[in-house]
Amino acid sequence: MSWADGRLCGFDVETTGAGQEAARIVAVTIVFVGDGQPADVTAALVDPGMEIPAEATAVHGITTERARSEGLKPVEAVRMIVDRLERAWGAGRPVIGFNIAYDLTVLDRELRRHLGSGLNVTGPVVDPHVIDRALDRRKGKRTLEETCRHYKVRHETAHDATQDALAAARLAWRLARSYPAEVGDLTLAELHRREMDWSREWATRLNEYWRSQGKDNSIDGSWPVRPYRAEN
C-alpha cells in the first residue's frame, strides 16, 4: 500500500507578509485526513503582536482587530503547532504543505523569536509544489490554485489556511497516483530525500538562468526549512 493511502497531515499558515524571515503567523491549520477516517481539523487564529499590513489582509482577510480579539498568543500558538506536527511525525504520518519550505521556515523563525530554539523536523515532509515542479515541466503559473486546477483537485478557497491545507493533502494523494514510480511507490524517507534533491536542483537551474541573464538574483534551494543566519 502506498503511503498516500494512509493518514495524511495537511499543514498551512497565513502570515503578515511574504518575507519568511520577518513574517508572523496569523492563522494556522493542521488537518489529518484519509485512511478511511473522518477529517480531524485543528485551526486557529494567532495574534502576531504587531499590525497586520493592509496588503496581507487583502490576501487572507484577517485584520489586526480580529487577530487581537480572537487569536492565540504567539507562544501558545507555536507550542500547539509543534505539538501537532510532532504527533504526526511520531505516528509515522507525513506533514504535507504546498511550498511548505515557506511555512516551516516561518514556523522556525517564530520558534526562535518566542522560545529561543528552532524547528526540529523529525519525520517526513511532502511538498506537492516541489514534486510537481520536478516531474512536470509545463510552462505557466505554479500557484496552489493553478496546480489544483491542472491535476483536477478540489480547492475551495485560496489563502484560507484550512482549505489550503486540505488541498495540499489532496494534491499529494493525486501526485502519488499520477507518478507511482517517482512518488507513490517510494517510502516516505526516500521521497523526502528526493524532494531535498529536487529543490536544490531547481534552485541551481534558476540561479544559473539568472546569471546568464546578467541578473544579480539567487535563491536558496534548502528544503524543507531554509537555514537560519544569526544576522536575520
C-alpha positions, 0 to 999 in steps of 0.5 A: 500500500502506498503511503498516500493511502494512509493518514495524511497531515495537511499543514498551512499558515497565513502570515503578515507578509511574504518575507519568511524571515520577518513574517508572523503567523496569523492563522494556522491549520493542521488537518489529518485526513484519509485512511478511511477516517473522518477529517480531524481539523485543528485551526486557529487564529494567532495574534502576531503582536504587531499590525497586520499590513493592509496588503496581507489582509487583502490576501487572507482577510484577517485584520489586526482587530480580529487577530487581537480579539480572537487569536492565540498568543504567539507562544501558545500558538507555536507550542500547539503547532509543534505539538501537532506536527510532532504527533504526526511525525511520531505516528509515522504520518507525513506533514504535507504543505504546498511550498511548505519550505515557506511555512516551516521556515516561518514556523522556525523563525517564530520558534526562535523569536518566542522560545529561543530554539528552532524547528526540529523536523523529525519525520517526513515532509511532502511538498506537492509544489516541489514534486510537481515542479520536478516531474512536470515541466509545463510552462505557466503559473505554479500557484496552489490554485493553478496546480489544483486546477491542472491535476483536477483537485478540489480547492475551495478557497485560496489563502484560507489556511484550512482549505489550503491545507486540505488541498495540499493533502489532496494534491499529494494523494493525486501526485502519488497516483499520477507518478507511482514510480517517482512518488507513490511507490517510494517510502516516505524517507526516500521521497523526502530525500528526493524532494531535498534533491529536487529543490536544490536542483531547481534552485541551481537551474534558476540561479544559473538562468539568472546569471546568464541573464546578467541578473544579480538574483539567487535563491536558496534551494534548502528544503524543507526549512531554509537555514537560519543566519544569526544576522536575520 
